[in-house]
């Protein structure tokens, strides 16, 4: 938990990042892909993946203060980018 809190502080856009992470974690739990004890990604690992998506796909001109409020379209665009990116990700050469 403490590592994830540390990540929240250092990620580029905390509000949308936190919502994305909550959504992705809930999805992973629902489909049975959550939990280091079961051989799947931990909460911290999901946070790293979400941070990568936020860092890569959010507009570089947006600052922390200007992204306090975000639209539902921006949020679901990031969700779509998450699944698109990691569905096509070459885990052997890019990890």
Biopython code that builds the backbone (N, CA, C, O; Angstrom):
import numpy as np
from Bio.PDB.StructureBuilder import StructureBuilder

atoms = [
    (1, "UNK", "N", (0.828, -1.199, 0.000)),
    (1, "UNK", "CA", (0.000, 0.000, 0.000)),
    (1, "UNK", "C", (0.867, 1.255, 0.000)),
    (1, "UNK", "O", (0.569, 2.204, -0.726)),
    (2, "UNK", "N", (1.917, 1.281, 0.786)),
    (2, "UNK", "CA", (2.764, 2.468, 0.866)),
    (2, "UNK", "C", (3.449, 2.770, -0.461)),
    (2, "UNK", "O", (3.603, 3.937, -0.822)),
    (3, "UNK", "N", (3.862, 1.738, -1.194)),
    (3, "UNK", "CA", (4.495, 1.956, -2.492)),
    (3, "UNK", "C", (3.510, 2.587, -3.469)),
    (3, "UNK", "O", (3.889, 3.458, -4.251)),
    (4, "UNK", "N", (2.252, 2.158, -3.432)),
    (4, "UNK", "CA", (1.240, 2.724, -4.315)),
    (4, "UNK", "C", (0.975, 4.176, -3.956)),
    (4, "UNK", "O", (0.808, 5.010, -4.846)),
    (5, "UNK", "N", (0.933, 4.491, -2.674)),
    (5, "UNK", "CA", (0.758, 5.882, -2.252)),
    (5, "UNK", "C", (1.924, 6.740, -2.740)),
    (5, "UNK", "O", (1.722, 7.875, -3.170)),
    (6, "UNK", "N", (3.119, 6.210, -2.675)),
    (6, "UNK", "CA", (4.296, 6.915, -3.183)),
    (6, "UNK", "C", (4.137, 7.183, -4.678)),
    (6, "UNK", "O", (4.465, 8.267, -5.160)),
    (7, "UNK", "N", (3.634, 6.194, -5.402)),
    (7, "UNK", "CA", (3.419, 6.347, -6.838)),
    (7, "UNK", "C", (2.376, 7.423, -7.115)),
    (7, "UNK", "O", (2.544, 8.208, -8.049)),
    (8, "UNK", "N", (1.306, 7.479, -6.330)),
    (8, "UNK", "CA", (0.276, 8.514, -6.500)),
    (8, "UNK", "C", (0.887, 9.909, -6.448)),
    (8, "UNK", "O", (0.516, 10.784, -7.231)),
    (9, "UNK", "N", (1.813, 10.113, -5.536)),
    (9, "UNK", "CA", (2.420, 11.429, -5.363)),
    (9, "UNK", "C", (3.276, 11.795, -6.566)),
    (9, "UNK", "O", (3.355, 12.965, -6.938)),
    (10, "UNK", "N", (3.910, 10.818, -7.168)),
    (10, "UNK", "CA", (4.870, 11.100, -8.221)),
    (10, "UNK", "C", (4.332, 10.941, -9.638)),
    (10, "UNK", "O", (5.016, 11.309, -10.593)),
    (11, "UNK", "N", (3.145, 10.412, -9.797)),
    (11, "UNK", "CA", (2.593, 10.288, -11.151)),
    (11, "UNK", "C", (2.148, 11.663, -11.630)),
    (11, "UNK", "O", (1.850, 12.541, -10.819)),
    (12, "UNK", "N", (2.104, 11.845, -12.899)),
    (12, "UNK", "CA", (1.872, 13.146, -13.500)),
    (12, "UNK", "C", (0.506, 13.754, -13.197)),
    (12, "UNK", "O", (0.416, 14.970, -13.027)),
    (13, "UNK", "N", (-0.527, 12.981, -13.125)),
    (13, "UNK", "CA", (-1.877, 13.533, -12.963)),
    (13, "UNK", "C", (-2.693, 12.682, -11.995)),
    (13, "UNK", "O", (-3.463, 11.824, -12.426)),
    (14, "UNK", "N", (-2.535, 12.909, -10.704)),
    (14, "UNK", "CA", (-3.142, 12.046, -9.694)),
    (14, "UNK", "C", (-4.646, 11.779, -9.804)),
    (14, "UNK", "O", (-5.036, 10.617, -9.682)),
    (15, "UNK", "N", (-5.527, 12.778, -10.029)),
    (15, "UNK", "CA", (-6.954, 12.449, -10.014)),
    (15, "UNK", "C", (-7.358, 11.428, -11.081)),
    (15, "UNK", "O", (-8.023, 10.440, -10.772)),
    (16, "UNK", "N", (-6.968, 11.658, -12.306)),
    (16, "UNK", "CA", (-7.365, 10.730, -13.361)),
    (16, "UNK", "C", (-6.610, 9.410, -13.222)),
    (16, "UNK", "O", (-7.146, 8.350, -13.546)),
    (17, "UNK", "N", (-5.387, 9.470, -12.748)),
    (17, "UNK", "CA", (-4.614, 8.250, -12.503)),
    (17, "UNK", "C", (-5.305, 7.381, -11.456)),
    (17, "UNK", "O", (-5.444, 6.173, -11.647)),
    (18, "UNK", "N", (-5.733, 7.981, -10.365)),
    (18, "UNK", "CA", (-6.388, 7.218, -9.303)),
    (18, "UNK", "C", (-7.677, 6.575, -9.797)),
    (18, "UNK", "O", (-7.970, 5.429, -9.457)),
    (19, "UNK", "N", (-8.443, 7.303, -10.593)),
    (19, "UNK", "CA", (-9.683, 6.739, -11.135)),
    (19, "UNK", "C", (-9.387, 5.609, -12.122)),
    (19, "UNK", "O", (-10.058, 4.577, -12.114)),
    (20, "UNK", "N", (-8.383, 5.811, -12.968)),
    (20, "UNK", "CA", (-8.007, 4.759, -13.914)),
    (20, "UNK", "C", (-7.548, 3.514, -13.167)),
    (20, "UNK", "O", (-7.962, 2.405, -13.502)),
    (21, "UNK", "N", (-6.707, 3.684, -12.170)),
    (21, "UNK", "CA", (-6.209, 2.543, -11.404)),
    (21, "UNK", "C", (-7.347, 1.806, -10.698)),
    (21, "UNK", "O", (-7.377, 0.575, -10.699)),
    (22, "UNK", "N", (-8.261, 2.526, -10.109)),
    (22, "UNK", "CA", (-9.410, 1.904, -9.445)),
    (22, "UNK", "C", (-10.233, 1.084, -10.432)),
    (22, "UNK", "O", (-10.638, -0.039, -10.134)),
    (23, "UNK", "N", (-10.473, 1.652, -11.602)),
    (23, "UNK", "CA", (-11.251, 0.975, -12.640)),
    (23, "UNK", "C", (-10.533, -0.292, -13.115)),
    (23, "UNK", "O", (-11.150, -1.352, -13.220)),
    (24, "UNK", "N", (-9.240, -0.183, -13.401)),
    (24, "UNK", "CA", (-8.470, -1.320, -13.915)),
    (24, "UNK", "C", (-8.321, -2.406, -12.847)),
    (24, "UNK", "O", (-8.415, -3.592, -13.163)),
    (25, "UNK", "N", (-8.094, -2.023, -11.602)),
    (25, "UNK", "CA", (-8.011, -3.015, -10.521)),
    (25, "UNK", "C", (-9.332, -3.768, -10.362)),
    (25, "UNK", "O", (-9.339, -4.988, -10.199)),
    (26, "UNK", "N", (-10.440, -3.043, -10.408)),
    (26, "UNK", "CA", (-11.754, -3.690, -10.288)),
    (26, "UNK", "C", (-11.967, -4.672, -11.437)),
    (26, "UNK", "O", (-12.476, -5.774, -11.234)),
    (27, "UNK", "N", (-11.578, -4.269, -12.635)),
    (27, "UNK", "CA", (-11.691, -5.161, -13.794)),
    (27, "UNK", "C", (-10.835, -6.412, -13.577)),
    (27, "UNK", "O", (-11.302, -7.532, -13.782)),
    (28, "UNK", "N", (-9.580, -6.216, -13.160)),
    (28, "UNK", "CA", (-8.663, -7.343, -12.969)),
    (28, "UNK", "C", (-9.188, -8.309, -11.902)),
    (28, "UNK", "O", (-9.076, -9.525, -12.059)),
    (29, "UNK", "N", (-9.748, -7.783, -10.841)),
    (29, "UNK", "CA", (-10.324, -8.633, -9.798)),
    (29, "UNK", "C", (-11.542, -9.385, -10.326)),
    (29, "UNK", "O", (-11.722, -10.569, -10.041)),
    (30, "UNK", "N", (-12.369, -8.694, -11.091)),
    (30, "UNK", "CA", (-13.590, -9.297, -11.622)),
    (30, "UNK", "C", (-13.278, -10.461, -12.570)),
    (30, "UNK", "O", (-13.986, -11.468, -12.567)),
    (31, "UNK", "N", (-12.226, -10.326, -13.376)),
    (31, "UNK", "CA", (-11.890, -11.386, -14.336)),
    (31, "UNK", "C", (-10.864, -12.380, -13.783)),
    (31, "UNK", "O", (-10.445, -13.295, -14.491)),
    (32, "UNK", "N", (-10.461, -12.204, -12.525)),
    (32, "UNK", "CA", (-9.570, -13.152, -11.874)),
    (32, "UNK", "C", (-8.101, -13.015, -12.243)),
    (32, "UNK", "O", (-7.368, -14.003, -12.238)),
    (33, "UNK", "N", (-7.663, -11.800, -12.564)),
    (33, "UNK", "CA", (-6.265, -11.559, -12.936)),
    (33, "UNK", "C", (-5.532, -10.695, -11.919)),
    (33, "UNK", "O", (-4.524, -10.073, -12.254)),
    (34, "UNK", "N", (-6.009, -10.648, -10.714)),
    (34, "UNK", "CA", (-5.439, -9.751, -9.708)),
    (34, "UNK", "C", (-4.891, -10.561, -8.548)),
    (34, "UNK", "O", (-5.568, -11.448, -8.028)),
    (35, "UNK", "N", (-3.679, -10.259, -8.148)),
    (35, "UNK", "CA", (-3.145, -10.852, -6.927)),
    (35, "UNK", "C", (-1.826, -11.561, -7.114)),
    (35, "UNK", "O", (-1.748, -12.588, -7.787)),
    (36, "UNK", "N", (-0.808, -11.014, -6.525)),
    (36, "UNK", "CA", (0.532, -11.591, -6.594)),
    (36, "UNK", "C", (0.549, -13.004, -6.010)),
    (36, "UNK", "O", (1.272, -13.868, -6.506)),
    (37, "UNK", "N", (-0.229, -13.243, -4.977)),
    (37, "UNK", "CA", (-0.257, -14.556, -4.333)),
    (37, "UNK", "C", (-0.754, -15.649, -5.278)),
    (37, "UNK", "O", (-0.462, -16.828, -5.080)),
    (38, "UNK", "N", (-1.504, -15.253, -6.299)),
    (38, "UNK", "CA", (-2.054, -16.212, -7.260)),
    (38, "UNK", "C", (-1.244, -16.266, -8.554)),
    (38, "UNK", "O", (-1.634, -16.946, -9.503)),
    (39, "UNK", "N", (-0.129, -15.558, -8.595)),
    (39, "UNK", "CA", (0.712, -15.561, -9.781)),
    (39, "UNK", "C", (0.360, -14.488, -10.791)),
    (39, "UNK", "O", (0.862, -14.502, -11.915)),
    (40, "UNK", "N", (-0.498, -13.560, -10.402)),
    (40, "UNK", "CA", (-0.890, -12.471, -11.295)),
    (40, "UNK", "C", (-0.248, -11.166, -10.822)),
    (40, "UNK", "O", (0.497, -11.146, -9.842)),
    (41, "UNK", "N", (-0.544, -10.097, -11.524)),
    (41, "UNK", "CA", (0.024, -8.804, -11.163)),
    (41, "UNK", "C", (-0.505, -8.318, -9.818)),
    (41, "UNK", "O", (-1.669, -8.527, -9.477)),
    (42, "UNK", "N", (0.370, -7.670, -9.068)),
    (42, "UNK", "CA", (-0.015, -7.079, -7.783)),
    (42, "UNK", "C", (-0.645, -5.709, -8.020)),
    (42, "UNK", "O", (-0.639, -5.201, -9.142)),
    (43, "UNK", "N", (-1.175, -5.129, -6.981)),
    (43, "UNK", "CA", (-1.734, -3.783, -7.079)),
    (43, "UNK", "C", (-0.700, -2.771, -7.529)),
    (43, "UNK", "O", (-1.009, -1.862, -8.299)),
    (44, "UNK", "N", (0.524, -2.924, -7.054)),
    (44, "UNK", "CA", (1.597, -2.013, -7.446)),
    (44, "UNK", "C", (1.913, -2.162, -8.933)),
    (44, "UNK", "O", (2.167, -1.168, -9.614)),
    (45, "UNK", "N", (1.899, -3.379, -9.433)),
    (45, "UNK", "CA", (2.161, -3.612, -10.858)),
    (45, "UNK", "C", (1.090, -2.973, -11.733)),
    (45, "UNK", "O", (1.397, -2.369, -12.761)),
    (46, "UNK", "N", (-0.167, -3.109, -11.320)),
    (46, "UNK", "CA", (-1.254, -2.459, -12.075)),
    (46, "UNK", "C", (-1.073, -0.945, -12.034)),
    (46, "UNK", "O", (-1.354, -0.259, -13.017)),
    (47, "UNK", "N", (-0.605, -0.421, -10.900)),
    (47, "UNK", "CA", (-0.375, 1.024, -10.782)),
    (47, "UNK", "C", (0.714, 1.492, -11.748)),
    (47, "UNK", "O", (0.597, 2.560, -12.350)),
    (48, "UNK", "N", (1.760, 0.699, -11.895)),
    (48, "UNK", "CA", (2.835, 1.040, -12.832)),
    (48, "UNK", "C", (2.284, 1.083, -14.258)),
    (48, "UNK", "O", (2.598, 2.002, -15.015)),
    (49, "UNK", "N", (1.470, 0.103, -14.627)),
    (49, "UNK", "CA", (0.889, 0.078, -15.975)),
    (49, "UNK", "C", (-0.012, 1.290, -16.203)),
    (49, "UNK", "O", (0.026, 1.900, -17.272)),
    (50, "UNK", "N", (-0.815, 1.637, -15.211)),
    (50, "UNK", "CA", (-1.694, 2.811, -15.334)),
    (50, "UNK", "C", (-0.879, 4.099, -15.411)),
    (50, "UNK", "O", (-1.224, 5.010, -16.163)),
    (51, "UNK", "N", (0.188, 4.175, -14.644)),
    (51, "UNK", "CA", (1.047, 5.363, -14.689)),
    (51, "UNK", "C", (1.666, 5.516, -16.070)),
    (51, "UNK", "O", (1.782, 6.630, -16.580)),
    (52, "UNK", "N", (2.061, 4.413, -16.672)),
    (52, "UNK", "CA", (2.626, 4.450, -18.024)),
    (52, "UNK", "C", (1.601, 5.008, -19.014)),
    (52, "UNK", "O", (1.942, 5.830, -19.865)),
    (53, "UNK", "N", (0.368, 4.570, -18.904)),
    (53, "UNK", "CA", (-0.686, 5.049, -19.807)),
    (53, "UNK", "C", (-0.928, 6.538, -19.595)),
    (53, "UNK", "O", (-1.017, 7.288, -20.567)),
    (54, "UNK", "N", (-1.035, 6.975, -18.358)),
    (54, "UNK", "CA", (-1.243, 8.405, -18.084)),
    (54, "UNK", "C", (-0.083, 9.230, -18.616)),
    (54, "UNK", "O", (-0.288, 10.269, -19.245)),
    (55, "UNK", "N", (1.118, 8.775, -18.368)),
    (55, "UNK", "CA", (2.302, 9.512, -18.807)),
    (55, "UNK", "C", (2.383, 9.577, -20.334)),
    (55, "UNK", "O", (2.776, 10.602, -20.890)),
    (56, "UNK", "N", (2.019, 8.502, -21.005)),
    (56, "UNK", "CA", (2.146, 8.422, -22.455)),
    (56, "UNK", "C", (1.026, 9.137, -23.190)),
    (56, "UNK", "O", (1.275, 9.778, -24.211)),
    (57, "UNK", "N", (-0.201, 9.042, -22.696)),
    (57, "UNK", "CA", (-1.340, 9.476, -23.493)),
    (57, "UNK", "C", (-2.024, 10.759, -23.045)),
    (57, "UNK", "O", (-2.859, 11.291, -23.777)),
    (58, "UNK", "N", (-1.697, 11.269, -21.868)),
    (58, "UNK", "CA", (-2.279, 12.557, -21.494)),
    (58, "UNK", "C", (-1.517, 13.668, -22.192)),
    (58, "UNK", "O", (-0.311, 13.559, -22.417)),
    (59, "UNK", "N", (-2.204, 14.708, -22.525)),
    (59, "UNK", "CA", (-1.585, 15.830, -23.224)),
    (59, "UNK", "C", (-0.405, 16.364, -22.427)),
    (59, "UNK", "O", (-0.541, 16.647, -21.236)),
    (60, "UNK", "N", (0.751, 16.505, -23.067)),
    (60, "UNK", "CA", (1.927, 16.986, -22.330)),
    (60, "UNK", "C", (1.802, 18.427, -21.844)),
    (60, "UNK", "O", (2.562, 18.842, -20.969)),
    (61, "UNK", "N", (0.868, 19.195, -22.388)),
    (61, "UNK", "CA", (0.728, 20.586, -21.954)),
    (61, "UNK", "C", (-0.135, 20.728, -20.709)),
    (61, "UNK", "O", (-0.191, 21.802, -20.111)),
    (62, "UNK", "N", (-0.812, 19.648, -20.316)),
    (62, "UNK", "CA", (-1.648, 19.722, -19.119)),
    (62, "UNK", "C", (-0.775, 19.614, -17.877)),
    (62, "UNK", "O", (0.057, 18.714, -17.762)),
    (63, "UNK", "N", (-0.972, 20.520, -16.976)),
    (63, "UNK", "CA", (-0.222, 20.474, -15.720)),
    (63, "UNK", "C", (-1.075, 19.793, -14.656)),
    (63, "UNK", "O", (-2.245, 19.487, -14.889)),
    (64, "UNK", "N", (-0.491, 19.562, -13.506)),
    (64, "UNK", "CA", (-1.244, 18.956, -12.409)),
    (64, "UNK", "C", (-2.460, 19.783, -12.038)),
    (64, "UNK", "O", (-3.523, 19.232, -11.751)),
    (65, "UNK", "N", (-2.314, 21.094, -12.043)),
    (65, "UNK", "CA", (-3.432, 21.933, -11.631)),
    (65, "UNK", "C", (-4.544, 21.965, -12.674)),
    (65, "UNK", "O", (-5.713, 22.109, -12.316)),
    (66, "UNK", "N", (-4.209, 21.833, -13.949)),
    (66, "UNK", "CA", (-5.244, 21.924, -14.978)),
    (66, "UNK", "C", (-5.960, 20.606, -15.210)),
    (66, "UNK", "O", (-6.947, 20.573, -15.944)),
    (67, "UNK", "N", (-5.491, 19.511, -14.603)),
    (67, "UNK", "CA", (-6.153, 18.232, -14.824)),
    (67, "UNK", "C", (-6.900, 17.759, -13.577)),
    (67, "UNK", "O", (-7.280, 16.591, -13.489)),
    (68, "UNK", "N", (-7.110, 18.646, -12.629)),
    (68, "UNK", "CA", (-7.899, 18.298, -11.449)),
    (68, "UNK", "C", (-9.280, 17.801, -11.859)),
    (68, "UNK", "O", (-9.842, 16.909, -11.224)),
    (69, "UNK", "N", (-9.816, 18.378, -12.909)),
    (69, "UNK", "CA", (-11.123, 17.968, -13.425)),
    (69, "UNK", "C", (-10.915, 17.427, -14.826)),
    (69, "UNK", "O", (-10.222, 18.036, -15.641)),
    (70, "UNK", "N", (-11.505, 16.305, -15.097)),
    (70, "UNK", "CA", (-11.360, 15.692, -16.410)),
    (70, "UNK", "C", (-12.725, 15.185, -16.849)),
    (70, "UNK", "O", (-13.602, 14.931, -16.023)),
    (71, "UNK", "N", (-12.893, 15.043, -18.148)),
    (71, "UNK", "CA", (-14.182, 14.609, -18.676)),
    (71, "UNK", "C", (-14.264, 13.084, -18.683)),
    (71, "UNK", "O", (-13.251, 12.387, -18.625)),
    (72, "UNK", "N", (-15.480, 12.596, -18.754)),
    (72, "UNK", "CA", (-15.702, 11.153, -18.850)),
    (72, "UNK", "C", (-15.097, 10.623, -20.145)),
    (72, "UNK", "O", (-14.638, 9.483, -20.203)),
    (73, "UNK", "N", (-15.099, 11.462, -21.190)),
    (73, "UNK", "CA", (-14.482, 11.067, -22.462)),
    (73, "UNK", "C", (-12.977, 10.881, -22.308)),
    (73, "UNK", "O", (-12.411, 9.927, -22.841)),
    (74, "UNK", "N", (-12.327, 11.791, -21.579)),
    (74, "UNK", "CA", (-10.886, 11.656, -21.327)),
    (74, "UNK", "C", (-10.597, 10.375, -20.544)),
    (74, "UNK", "O", (-9.641, 9.656, -20.832)),
    (75, "UNK", "N", (-11.436, 10.109, -19.557)),
    (75, "UNK", "CA", (-11.240, 8.923, -18.731)),
    (75, "UNK", "C", (-11.356, 7.650, -19.563)),
    (75, "UNK", "O", (-10.469, 6.798, -19.522)),
    (76, "UNK", "N", (-12.446, 7.520, -20.316)),
    (76, "UNK", "CA", (-12.636, 6.289, -21.079)),
    (76, "UNK", "C", (-11.686, 6.189, -22.268)),
    (76, "UNK", "O", (-11.437, 5.094, -22.773)),
    (77, "UNK", "N", (-11.161, 7.311, -22.712)),
    (77, "UNK", "CA", (-10.104, 7.277, -23.721)),
    (77, "UNK", "C", (-8.855, 6.619, -23.133)),
    (77, "UNK", "O", (-8.193, 5.826, -23.803)),
    (78, "UNK", "N", (-8.538, 6.949, -21.884)),
    (78, "UNK", "CA", (-7.396, 6.308, -21.220)),
    (78, "UNK", "C", (-7.647, 4.820, -20.978)),
    (78, "UNK", "O", (-6.738, 4.003, -21.122)),
    (79, "UNK", "N", (-8.880, 4.472, -20.612)),
    (79, "UNK", "CA", (-9.218, 3.053, -20.426)),
    (79, "UNK", "C", (-9.000, 2.305, -21.744)),
    (79, "UNK", "O", (-8.408, 1.227, -21.767)),
    (80, "UNK", "N", (-9.483, 2.889, -22.831)),
    (80, "UNK", "CA", (-9.305, 2.273, -24.144)),
    (80, "UNK", "C", (-7.821, 2.159, -24.495)),
    (80, "UNK", "O", (-7.378, 1.127, -25.001)),
    (81, "UNK", "N", (-7.059, 3.211, -24.228)),
    (81, "UNK", "CA", (-5.624, 3.180, -24.498)),
    (81, "UNK", "C", (-4.930, 2.098, -23.662)),
    (81, "UNK", "O", (-4.008, 1.437, -24.140)),
    (82, "UNK", "N", (-5.368, 1.926, -22.434)),
    (82, "UNK", "CA", (-4.796, 0.893, -21.568)),
    (82, "UNK", "C", (-4.938, -0.478, -22.215)),
    (82, "UNK", "O", (-3.956, -1.204, -22.369)),
    (83, "UNK", "N", (-6.159, -0.827, -22.592)),
    (83, "UNK", "CA", (-6.393, -2.154, -23.159)),
    (83, "UNK", "C", (-5.762, -2.307, -24.540)),
    (83, "UNK", "O", (-5.234, -3.372, -24.862)),
    (84, "UNK", "N", (-5.809, -1.271, -25.347)),
    (84, "UNK", "CA", (-5.196, -1.323, -26.678)),
    (84, "UNK", "C", (-3.685, -1.479, -26.569)),
    (84, "UNK", "O", (-3.090, -2.316, -27.248)),
    (85, "UNK", "N", (-3.076, -0.677, -25.719)),
    (85, "UNK", "CA", (-1.618, -0.715, -25.564)),
    (85, "UNK", "C", (-1.137, -2.068, -25.069)),
    (85, "UNK", "O", (-0.219, -2.648, -25.649)),
    (86, "UNK", "N", (-1.738, -2.571, -24.020)),
    (86, "UNK", "CA", (-1.221, -3.796, -23.425)),
    (86, "UNK", "C", (-1.705, -5.057, -24.127)),
    (86, "UNK", "O", (-1.135, -6.128, -23.914)),
    (87, "UNK", "N", (-2.736, -4.962, -24.955)),
    (87, "UNK", "CA", (-3.123, -6.098, -25.794)),
    (87, "UNK", "C", (-2.097, -6.319, -26.899)),
    (87, "UNK", "O", (-1.868, -7.450, -27.328)),
    (88, "UNK", "N", (-1.479, -5.225, -27.356)),
    (88, "UNK", "CA", (-0.499, -5.297, -28.447)),
    (88, "UNK", "C", (0.945, -5.281, -27.944)),
    (88, "UNK", "O", (1.877, -5.402, -28.739)),
    (89, "UNK", "N", (1.130, -5.137, -26.667)),
    (89, "UNK", "CA", (2.466, -4.987, -26.081)),
    (89, "UNK", "C", (3.286, -6.257, -26.286)),
    (89, "UNK", "O", (2.800, -7.360, -26.035)),
    (90, "UNK", "N", (4.516, -6.106, -26.737)),
    (90, "UNK", "CA", (5.416, -7.242, -26.899)),
    (90, "UNK", "C", (6.149, -7.453, -25.571)),
    (90, "UNK", "O", (7.168, -6.815, -25.305)),
    (91, "UNK", "N", (5.629, -8.339, -24.761)),
    (91, "UNK", "CA", (6.140, -8.526, -23.408)),
    (91, "UNK", "C", (7.546, -9.116, -23.384)),
    (91, "UNK", "O", (8.268, -8.949, -22.401)),
    (92, "UNK", "N", (7.943, -9.800, -24.450)),
    (92, "UNK", "CA", (9.285, -10.386, -24.476)),
    (92, "UNK", "C", (10.368, -9.348, -24.736)),
    (92, "UNK", "O", (11.431, -9.390, -24.116)),
    (93, "UNK", "N", (10.108, -8.416, -25.651)),
    (93, "UNK", "CA", (11.165, -7.469, -26.007)),
    (93, "UNK", "C", (11.017, -6.097, -25.364)),
    (93, "UNK", "O", (11.996, -5.354, -25.289)),
    (94, "UNK", "N", (9.832, -5.741, -24.902)),
    (94, "UNK", "CA", (9.618, -4.401, -24.363)),
    (94, "UNK", "C", (9.574, -4.358, -22.847)),
    (94, "UNK", "O", (9.490, -3.272, -22.274)),
    (95, "UNK", "N", (9.626, -5.470, -22.195)),
    (95, "UNK", "CA", (9.528, -5.453, -20.732)),
    (95, "UNK", "C", (10.878, -5.417, -20.076)),
    (95, "UNK", "O", (10.967, -5.399, -18.849)),
]
sb = StructureBuilder()
sb.init_structure("model")
sb.init_model(0)
sb.init_chain("A")
sb.init_seg("    ")
for serial, (resi, resn, name, xyz) in enumerate(atoms, 1):
    if name == "N":
        sb.init_residue(resn, " ", resi, " ")
    sb.init_atom(name, np.array(xyz, "f"), 0.0, 1.0, " ", f" {name:<3s}", serial, name[0])
structure = sb.get_structure()
